[in-house]
Amino acid sequence: MAPDRMSTMQTKSRLGRIPTRWCAPALVLTLGIVAFVLYSTGTFDQWKDDRSLDHACDSTLAQGGLRAALHSSHLSAGSEGDSEYLASCSVRNAETGPQRSSLEVKLRWSSAAPPSADLSWYNEDYNGVRGQAVPLGHGWSGIARYQGGWQVMVALDCQNQKNKALVAYGDLHGEPNSATLAGLGRVTTETAQKAAEKHGCQVKAGERLTSVPPSRLGTPDTAKPLKQARGSCVPLRGLAPTAAGNGVPEVMEYPADAQTPQVNCYLATPEKKPGYGLYAYYGRAAKDFLTSEGDNLKAGRGPTYGDKEYAWATARCPRSAQPAVFVLYHLYDRDTDTYPVAHYSAQFAASALKAFADHEAKLRGCSDVQIASRP
């Protein structure tokens, strides 16, 4: 072989070996630079947070509405690890100070025994307006309620599984406004829908929630004359003269909604204090209410403890083996430690409850309203 050709081949061979010698160190250097960029720019943390959201609540957490609910686009999720629920998870934002907020979502089947935390709402029904709940509307069988914090509850009946529903709870911790409540409502309802589909429960969902009414009854400006009732108290309008004679000429009400699992109507005094509270419970809410307070009612006791004055009734409703429950309580005002209506009239209570229950039953297609006898 000619010397020049051999020299050329040796040179090419050396050049070909140079990249091989430097390949591993160069790769390590490149990976180090990439890692530095990912960490320094927060890209890795964002990827990790996004994965945590994707896997939250057994991969059923609906992310639409999360950013509105928590005032932030920097969110991370974790498991609550609560074995009492089908799934549970929490989501937090990365803010500090007043903007720091979080929400929790819990899912369970209606056929499972409810955890005690889910029943704590019902033992306040006789206490002013503490048992109130706002209908979600938009075709959802759900409510929003406040007791030191906002919670949205929705129960979706399984169309293909009799007497079974997917129940979801969303709790918001932080300073709420109309946007955050709408976000909480959307997260809760859409997570319930995703979870139901994942587990083969065919449901009839409502429309996408764009708002959740933040209104809370109880302040004087929420009262109006009974004859002006247009919502949940409308069945009592015919009792306006009798109601005035019994010290409750005013009402506090929510809009009528044939899908909501809980209905509230309050009869108020001339001083705008709730004196009687009327409640209707359907489906899962009725079952939970009876689990919490049924024994007290049947035994002639009020909610949780003590002798309370009340009346209650039941009705059979379509598409549910659980009877609806209607209750009237003589309300106690914890702020003044008094009853705004000093004298409880059992006769008036019975007539008000019957009017309320008959109207609600007709609205829902229920039948056989039965006023329960006191022991």
C-alpha positions in Angstrom: 0.0 0.0 0.0 1.3 3.5 -0.8 2.7 5.4 2.1 0.4 8.4 1.5 -2.7 6.2 1.4 -1.7 4.4 4.6 -1.1 7.8 6.3 -4.5 9.0 5.3 -6.2 5.9 6.6 -4.4 6.1 10.0 -5.4 9.8 10.3 -9.1 8.9 9.6 -8.9 6.1 12.1 -7.6 8.4 14.8 -10.3 10.9 14.0 -13.0 8.2 14.2 -11.8 7.2 17.7 -11.8 10.6 19.2 -15.7 10.9 19.5 -15.9 7.5 21.0 -13.4 8.4 23.7 -15.3 11.6 24.6 -18.8 10.2 24.1 -19.6 9.2 27.7 -18.2 12.4 29.4 -20.0 14.5 26.9 -23.3 12.7 27.5 -23.0 13.1 31.2 -22.2 16.8 30.8 -25.2 17.3 28.5 -27.5 15.5 31.0 -26.2 17.6 33.8 -26.9 20.8 31.9 -30.4 19.6 31.0 -31.0 18.6 34.7 -29.7 22.0 35.8 -32.0 23.8 33.4 -35.0 21.7 34.4 -34.4 22.3 38.2 -33.5 26.0 37.9 -36.5 26.8 35.7 -38.9 24.8 37.8 -39.8 22.6 34.8 -39.1 19.4 36.8 -41.3 20.5 39.7 -44.1 21.4 37.3 -43.9 18.0 35.7 -43.9 16.3 39.1 -46.9 18.4 40.2 -48.8 17.7 36.9 -48.3 13.9 37.4 -49.6 14.2 41.0 -52.8 15.8 39.7 -53.2 13.2 37.0 -53.0 10.4 39.5 -55.1 12.0 42.3 -58.3 10.4 43.6 -57.4 7.1 41.8 -56.9 9.1 38.5 -60.4 10.5 38.6 -59.7 14.1 39.8 -61.2 16.5 37.3 -58.8 19.4 36.8 -61.2 21.8 35.1 -62.0 24.4 37.8 -59.0 23.7 40.0 -57.1 26.8 39.2 -60.2 29.0 39.7 -60.9 27.3 43.1 -57.4 27.7 44.4 -56.4 31.1 42.9 -53.3 29.6 41.3 -51.9 27.6 38.4 -49.1 26.1 40.5 -50.9 23.1 42.1 -49.9 19.8 43.6 -52.0 16.9 44.7 -51.7 14.2 47.4 -53.7 11.2 48.7 -55.6 11.6 51.9 -55.3 7.8 52.5 -58.8 7.6 54.0 -59.9 4.0 53.8 -63.5 5.0 54.6 -63.9 6.4 51.1 -63.7 5.0 47.6 -61.1 7.6 46.9 -59.9 10.8 48.6 -57.3 13.4 47.7 -56.2 16.9 48.4 -54.9 19.7 46.2 -52.9 22.7 47.4 -51.5 25.8 45.8 -47.9 27.0 46.2 -48.9 30.4 47.5 -48.1 31.8 51.0 -50.1 34.1 53.2 -53.8 34.9 52.6 -53.7 33.4 49.1 -52.7 29.9 50.6 -55.7 27.6 50.0 -56.5 23.9 49.5 -59.4 21.7 48.7 -60.2 18.1 49.5 -62.3 15.7 47.4 -63.8 12.5 48.8 -65.8 9.8 46.9 -68.0 7.0 48.3 -70.8 4.7 47.2 -74.2 5.4 48.6 -74.5 1.8 49.5 -71.5 2.1 51.9 -72.0 3.2 55.5 -71.3 6.9 55.7 -68.3 8.1 57.8 -69.2 10.1 60.8 -67.9 13.3 59.3 -70.5 13.1 56.6 -73.3 13.0 59.2 -72.1 15.9 61.3 -74.1 18.5 59.3 -77.5 17.1 60.3 -77.2 17.6 64.0 -77.4 21.4 63.6 -80.7 21.5 61.8 -82.5 22.9 64.9 -79.9 25.5 65.5 -81.0 28.6 63.6 -80.0 28.4 59.9 -76.9 26.2 60.4 -78.4 23.3 58.5 -79.0 25.3 55.4 -77.8 24.2 51.9 -77.8 26.0 48.5 -79.0 24.0 45.5 -76.3 23.7 42.9 -78.7 24.0 40.0 -77.8 23.4 36.4 -79.4 19.9 36.5 -77.1 18.5 39.3 -78.3 16.6 42.3 -76.1 18.5 44.7 -75.8 21.3 47.2 -73.3 23.8 48.6 -73.3 24.4 52.3 -71.3 26.4 54.8 -70.2 25.7 58.4 -66.9 27.3 59.0 -65.9 26.4 55.4 -67.7 25.7 52.1 -68.5 22.2 51.0 -70.1 20.9 47.7 -71.9 17.6 47.8 -73.3 15.8 44.7 -74.9 12.4 44.5 -75.2 10.8 41.0 -77.6 7.9 40.7 -76.4 4.8 38.8 -78.9 4.4 36.0 -77.8 0.8 35.5 -77.5 -0.2 39.2 -80.6 0.1 41.3 -80.4 2.0 44.5 -76.8 2.9 44.1 -75.2 6.3 43.6 -71.7 7.8 43.5 -71.5 10.5 46.2 -68.7 13.2 46.1 -67.7 15.8 48.6 -65.5 18.8 47.9 -64.3 20.9 50.8 -62.6 24.3 50.2 -60.2 25.7 52.7 -59.3 29.4 52.2 -61.1 32.7 51.5 -63.9 32.0 49.0 -65.5 34.2 46.4 -67.9 33.5 43.5 -65.1 32.3 41.3 -63.6 29.9 43.8 -67.0 28.5 44.7 -67.7 27.9 41.0 -64.3 26.2 40.7 -65.1 24.0 43.7 -68.5 23.1 42.3 -67.0 22.2 38.9 -64.2 20.0 40.4 -66.6 18.1 42.6 -69.3 17.4 40.1 -66.9 16.5 37.2 -64.8 14.3 39.5 -68.0 12.5 40.5 -68.9 12.0 36.9 -65.4 10.7 36.0 -65.3 8.3 39.0 -68.8 7.0 38.2 -67.8 6.2 34.6 -64.6 4.6 35.7 -66.5 2.2 37.9 -69.2 1.4 35.4 -71.9 3.5 37.0 -74.0 5.2 34.2 -75.2 8.6 35.4 -77.2 11.5 34.1 -75.0 14.5 34.7 -75.9 18.2 34.7 -74.5 21.0 32.8 -71.0 22.4 33.3 -71.1 24.6 36.4 -70.2 28.2 35.7 -71.5 29.5 39.1 -72.5 28.4 42.6 -74.8 30.7 44.5 -72.8 31.9 47.5 -75.9 33.2 49.3 -76.4 32.3 52.9 -79.7 32.8 54.7 -80.1 34.2 58.2 -79.3 37.9 58.0 -82.2 40.3 58.1 -81.8 41.3 54.5 -82.6 37.7 53.5 -86.1 37.8 54.9 -89.3 38.9 53.1 -93.0 38.6 53.7 -94.4 35.1 53.3 -96.9 36.2 50.7 -93.9 37.1 48.5 -92.4 33.6 48.6 -91.4 32.3 45.2 -89.0 29.5 45.9 -88.6 26.8 48.5 -91.2 28.4 50.8 -93.9 28.9 48.2 -96.1 26.0 49.5 -96.6 28.0 52.7 -98.1 31.1 51.1 -101.6 29.9 51.7 -100.8 29.8 55.5 -99.7 33.5 55.6 -102.5 34.7 58.0 -102.0 31.7 60.3 -98.2 32.0 60.2 -98.4 35.7 61.1 -100.7 34.7 64.1 -98.0 32.3 65.2 -95.3 34.9 65.1 -93.6 34.1 61.8 -94.9 36.4 59.0 -91.6 36.3 57.1 -89.6 33.7 55.1 -86.1 33.0 54.1 -85.8 30.8 51.1 -83.7 29.4 48.2 -84.8 29.0 44.6 -87.0 26.0 44.0 -85.0 23.1 42.4 -86.5 19.7 41.7 -83.0 18.1 41.5 -81.5 19.2 44.8 -81.2 16.4 47.5 -82.0 18.9 50.3 -84.5 21.7 50.4 -84.6 24.5 53.1 -87.4 26.9 54.0 -87.3 29.2 57.1 -90.2 31.0 58.7 -89.0 34.1 60.4 -90.3 36.5 63.1 -91.0 40.2 62.6 -87.4 40.8 64.0 -86.1 38.7 61.0 -85.1 35.8 63.2 -85.7 32.2 61.9 -88.3 30.7 64.1 -89.2 27.5 62.3 -87.1 25.5 59.8 -88.5 23.2 57.2 -86.3 20.6 55.5 -86.8 18.0 52.8 -84.3 15.3 52.2 -84.2 12.9 49.2 -82.2 9.8 48.2 -78.8 9.6 49.7 -79.4 12.8 51.8 -82.5 11.2 53.3 -80.7 8.0 54.2 -77.8 9.9 55.8 -80.2 12.2 57.7 -82.0 9.2 59.1 -78.8 7.4 60.0 -77.7 10.5 61.9 -81.0 11.6 63.5 -83.6 8.9 62.9 -83.4 7.2 66.3 -83.7 10.6 68.0 -86.9 11.4 66.0 -88.4 8.1 66.6 -87.7 8.3 70.3 -89.2 11.7 70.6 -85.8 13.5 71.1 -84.4 16.3 69.0 -81.2 16.2 67.0 -78.3 14.7 68.9 -79.5 15.4 72.4 -82.3 17.0 74.5 -86.0 17.3 74.0 -86.7 19.4 70.9 -90.0 20.4 69.4 -90.5 19.2 65.8 -92.7 17.4 63.4 -91.7 15.0 60.6 -93.1 13.0 57.7 -92.1 10.6 54.9 -93.1 9.9 51.3 -92.4 7.2 48.7 -90.5 8.5 45.7 -89.8 7.1 42.2 -86.4 5.7 41.3 -85.4 5.3 45.0 -86.0 2.7 47.6 -85.2 5.3 50.2 -88.3 7.3 51.4 -88.1 11.1 51.3 -88.0 12.8 54.7 -89.6 16.1 55.7 -88.9 17.8 59.0 -90.0 20.9 60.8 -88.0 22.2 63.8 -88.8 24.8 66.4 -85.5 26.7 65.9 -83.2 27.8 68.7 -81.0 30.9 68.5 -77.6 30.2 69.9 -76.6 33.9 69.7 -79.2 34.8 72.3 -79.8 31.4 73.9 -83.5 31.8 73.3 -86.3 30.5 70.9 -87.3 33.4 68.6 -90.8 31.9 68.7 -91.4 31.6 72.4 -94.5 29.4 72.1 -94.3 26.3 69.9 -97.7 25.4 68.3 -97.9 21.8 67.4 -101.1 22.5 65.4 -99.4 25.1 63.3 -96.3 23.0 62.9 -98.4 20.1 61.6 -100.2 22.2 59.1 -97.0 23.9 57.9 -95.2 20.6 57.5 -98.1 19.0 55.6 -98.3 21.9 53.2 -94.6 21.8 52.7 -94.4 18.0 52.3 -97.4 17.7 50.0 -96.0 20.4 47.6 -92.5 18.8 47.6 -93.9 15.3 47.0 -96.0 16.6 44.1 -93.0 18.4 42.6 -90.9 15.2 42.7 -93.6 12.7 41.7 -93.6 11.2 45.2 -96.7 9.8 46.9 -98.1 8.5 50.2 -97.1 11.4 52.4 -97.2 10.1 56.0 -97.0 12.4 59.0 -95.1 10.5 61.6 -96.6 10.3 65.1 -94.7 11.5 68.1 -94.1 8.9 70.9 
